Amino acid sequence: MEAVFGMKIPSFAEESKLWAQGYSRVAGIDEVGRGALAGPVAAACVILSSQNDAPWLSSVRDSKMLSPLKRRYLAESIQKVALAWEVSMVPPEEIDRHGIVAATRLAMGQAVNQLPRPADFLLIDALALPEASLPQKNIIHGDQLCLSIACASIIAKVTRDQYMIELDKVYPGYRLACHKGYATKKHLESLERLGPCPIHRQSFAPVRRLI
């Protein structure tokens, strides 16, 4: 792993070790939306080829470090060349019912299970998936260190952001297209003025106190 001006650059270091051990479908997994007050939590799973040397790979970063335009370009590029990819979203009512950690694991597990080609090893950002039968490794700050996980973070972010933009048309007034459900000042002001709507997470404190 290298760094440019303090920014970590994800690499294929973890994947390369696994490819050398005979694993051919190493999947990177990441989530987005875990800290939002509204909307689903989303998880993506991406399997990249060991032969992939596309020039755009050098631009891949943790999705939070990229502009929306760059994320969309990279998401399209990843989807074109990936051996397999999938996104799963778990809705607010499931987050309220099971808690955000369990809901995040559920989204990750669904993304793995729905892959069009099965993975044989999982590299996961931070969390472990004990219910998955596949060998796995959870990596703290994996989206900053591991290319497969960073690619998953980009696809999950682009997919969820687009979904929140669509929800803005269904629930106008909250400015969901701007903040994507996170606890910005404008979102909190809208909550105070309008009260929660059906996609708000009622178990999260800023929403719960308004119910």
Number of C-alpha atoms within 10 A of each C-alpha: 11 10 9 7 5 7 12 16 20 26 21 15 12 18 25 14 11 16 15 10 9 10 14 17 22 27 28 32 33 32 30 25 22 18 12 18 25 27 27 28 29 28 32 31 35 34 30 23 18 15 6 11 9 10 7 11 16 12 12 26 26 25 24 15 14 15 9 15 10 14 24 17 13 23 22 13 15 25 17 11 14 15 21 21 27 23 25 25 25 20 18 23 18 16 23 15 13 14 14 21 13 14 24 27 21 23 25 29 20 19 22 27 16 15 19 11 14 16 22 17 21 26 25 27 24 15 19 16 19 11 9 14 9 13 13 18 17 16 18 12 14 24 30 24 23 26 26 31 31 28 34 31 33 32 30 28 27 20 20 24 23 13 17 22 17 13 19 18 13 10 14 10 13 24 18 24 17 15 18 24 27 18 16 14 10 15 21 18 13 15 19 13 11 12 14 20 13 11 16 23 26 22 18 17 10 17 19 12 9 12 8
